[in-house]
Amino acid sequence: MKLRPAFILTTLGLLLSAANALASPGHKKDSIGQPGDGQAVDRTIEVRMGDIFFEPKAMEIKAGETVRFVLKNDGALLHEFNLGKAASHAAHQKEMAAMFQNGTLSPTGAHDMSNMGHAMGGMKMVGMEHDDPNSVLVEPGAREELIWTFSAATELEFACNIPGHYQSGMVGKVTVR
């Protein structure tokens, strides 16, 4: 079987894009902390999500503290709770927009893409899953949890990076002291 140069270039481009997405600032977690141990939670913070807001709008956390975030989506749209710096959110927003364009996500939920291998000639769609440890999607009416250990004093944001939500004000401040 002879492969056409256009197919090879397209395939290489897809693989390079996926590798670049995985290496983007949205995937660097070392400067903001790491996933926490559910057995070592220091406190719980309840976060209410709506169309288009977070309550509370700001949080203060101690360096070294492990926090269980209990996330309740009272809105009619899919929302995200993502911990990071502003630059990470900007990079992640591009990834989220791509997930909406390819049908991985819709305004009201996530779709199972595990059966899409045939659409790409048997190739897996690398980088098209929402699986960052500092982020969780919460469907309308749902409740989710995220446990995070904050490693050092810094200024962070929690945000919804669904296209247009951050820009509409769905972002809050996390001060780690």
LINUR-V235753 format. One record per residue. N is the residue number from 0. SS is DSSP state (H for helix, E for strand, L for the rest). PSI is psi in whole degrees, 0 to 359 (NA if undefined). Layout:
# LINUR-V235753
N;SS;PSI  N;SS;PSI
This chain:
# LINUR-V235753
0;L;126  1;L;126  2;L;138  3;L;144  4;H;322  5;H;320  6;H;316  7;H;315  8;H;319  9;H;316  10;H;315  11;H;319  12;H;317  13;H;317  14;H;319  15;H;321  16;H;318  17;H;317  18;H;321  19;H;319  20;H;320  21;H;334  22;L;2  23;L;162  24;H;335  25;H;346  26;H;4  27;L;118  28;L;347  29;L;327  30;L;349  31;L;352  32;L;203  33;E;165  34;E;139  35;L;165  36;L;124  37;H;339  38;H;350  39;H;28  40;L;128  41;L;325  42;E;166  43;E;135  44;E;123  45;E;133  46;E;123  47;E;132  48;E;140  49;E;188  50;L;93  51;L;92  52;E;164  53;E;144  54;E;121  55;L;173  56;L;346  57;E;154  58;E;146  59;E;131  60;E;147  61;L;141  62;L;135  63;L;350  64;L;141  65;E;123  66;E;135  67;E;115  68;E;122  69;E;115  70;E;121  71;E;121  72;E;104  73;L;2  74;L;181  75;L;357  76;L;159  77;L;137  78;E;163  79;E;145  80;E;113  81;E;126  82;E;132  83;E;183  84;L;162  85;H;317  86;H;324  87;H;320  88;H;319  89;H;317  90;H;318  91;H;329  92;H;324  93;H;319  94;H;318  95;H;319  96;H;320  97;H;322  98;H;327  99;H;320  100;H;324  101;L;0  102;L;3  103;L;323  104;E;152  105;E;171  106;L;339  107;L;359  108;E;177  109;E;151  110;L;145  111;L;117  112;L;11  113;L;338  114;L;14  115;L;4  116;H;324  117;H;333  118;H;339  119;H;32  120;L;31  121;L;354  122;L;142  123;L;148  124;L;80  125;L;136  126;L;5  127;L;28  128;L;148  129;L;88  130;L;24  131;L;136  132;L;342  133;L;16  134;E;145  135;E;139  136;E;140  137;E;113  138;L;160  139;L;132  140;L;357  141;L;165  142;E;130  143;E;168  144;E;150  145;E;128  146;E;126  147;E;138  148;E;121  149;L;121  150;L;327  151;L;161  152;L;130  153;E;170  154;E;124  155;E;174  156;E;151  157;E;137  158;E;159  159;L;118  160;L;16  161;L;137  162;L;124  163;L;341  164;L;313  165;L;313  166;L;336  167;L;2  168;L;10  169;L;70  170;E;145  171;E;170  172;E;140  173;E;117  174;E;118  175;E;121  176;L;NA
